[in-house]
Amino acid sequence: MAAAAEVVLLDFWVSPFGQRCRIALAEKGVAYEYREQDLLNKGELLLRSNPIHKKIPVLLHAGRPVCESLVILQYIDEAWPDVAPLLPKDDPYARAQARFWADYIDKKIYDSQTRLWKFEGEAREQAKKDLVEVLETLEGELADKPFFGGGALGFVDVALVPFTSWFLAYEKLGGFSIQEHCPRIVAWAARCRERESVAKALSDPAKVLGFVQFLQSKFGAK
């Protein structure tokens, strides 16, 4: 196992992208140093480590930076391959499918949730419809499986589960119930939270709601 000094995660408490990395590291049993970042006043280490996007999360492993959360997840899986594999080792098609759905999550959910808090009126209503459609599509992929990869927590689960902490905010902003639209996703989220790695990483939904209200007041439609 790597010593904490060898692995550092530059992150922000509410980030679903950073939480993915925390879950993966916990699943692998990797000790690391967590460094909270001020995103309104980005520090020199973050800017030096991720000069292209200047965003969290960044994983530093033996001083070398790895950026973008899905890339970090794959790096963690390859750097510590012997414990809790996130991607199937012997099935390239299954790995490709997992990457597809993780990419779908990144392209669809974040955009919809941002529009949900940022806009009002018809634009917000459209964001709600889009978000529900995305969740229903994911529910169709989950089907009757305990987890997206089958019987164990895997790549797609780790990619998606941090967004479940935002469900309360989605419902308050959009005036709808995720349970009514996607009961299997809600049940899946509860199963994921039974794992210590997930429970410790995810933010409290009420605190996430407060953060979203802050975003609305500062950056939302006036």
Rosetta blueprint (number, residue, H / E / L):
1 M L
2 A L
3 A L
4 A H
5 A H
6 E H
7 V E
8 V E
9 L E
10 L E
11 D E
12 F L
13 W L
14 V L
15 S L
16 P H
17 F H
18 G H
19 Q H
20 R H
21 C H
22 R H
23 I H
24 A H
25 L H
26 A H
27 E H
28 K H
29 G L
30 V L
31 A L
32 Y L
33 E E
34 Y E
35 R E
36 E E
37 Q L
38 D L
39 L L
40 L L
41 N L
42 K L
43 G L
44 E H
45 L H
46 L H
47 L H
48 R H
49 S H
50 N L
51 P L
52 I L
53 H L
54 K L
55 K L
56 I L
57 P L
58 V E
59 L E
60 L E
61 H E
62 A L
63 G L
64 R E
65 P E
66 V E
67 C E
68 E L
69 S H
70 L H
71 V H
72 I H
73 L H
74 Q H
75 Y H
76 I H
77 D H
78 E H
79 A H
80 W L
81 P L
82 D L
83 V L
84 A L
85 P L
86 L L
87 L L
88 P L
89 K L
90 D L
91 D L
92 P H
93 Y H
94 A H
95 R H
96 A H
97 Q H
98 A H
99 R H
100 F H
101 W H
102 A H
103 D H
104 Y H
105 I H
106 D H
107 K H
108 K H
109 I H
110 Y H
111 D H
112 S H
113 Q H
114 T H
115 R H
116 L H
117 W H
118 K H
119 F L
120 E L
121 G H
122 E H
123 A H
124 R H
125 E H
126 Q H
127 A H
128 K H
129 K H
130 D H
131 L H
132 V H
133 E H
134 V H
135 L H
136 E H
137 T H
138 L H
139 E H
140 G H
141 E H
142 L H
143 A L
144 D L
145 K L
146 P L
147 F E
148 F L
149 G L
150 G E
151 G L
152 A L
153 L L
154 G L
155 F H
156 V H
157 D H
158 V H
159 A H
160 L H
161 V H
162 P H
163 F H
164 T H
165 S H
166 W H
167 F H
168 L H
169 A H
170 Y H
171 E H
172 K H
173 L H
174 G H
175 G L
176 F L
177 S L
178 I H
179 Q H
180 E H
181 H H
182 C L
183 P H
184 R H
185 I H
186 V H
187 A H
188 W H
189 A H
190 A H
191 R H
192 C H
193 R H
194 E L
195 R L
196 E H
197 S H
198 V H
199 A H
200 K H
201 A H
202 L L
203 S L
204 D L
205 P H
206 A H
207 K H
208 V H
209 L H
210 G H
211 F H
212 V H
213 Q H
214 F H
215 L H
216 Q H
217 S H
218 K H
219 F H
220 G L
221 A L
222 K L
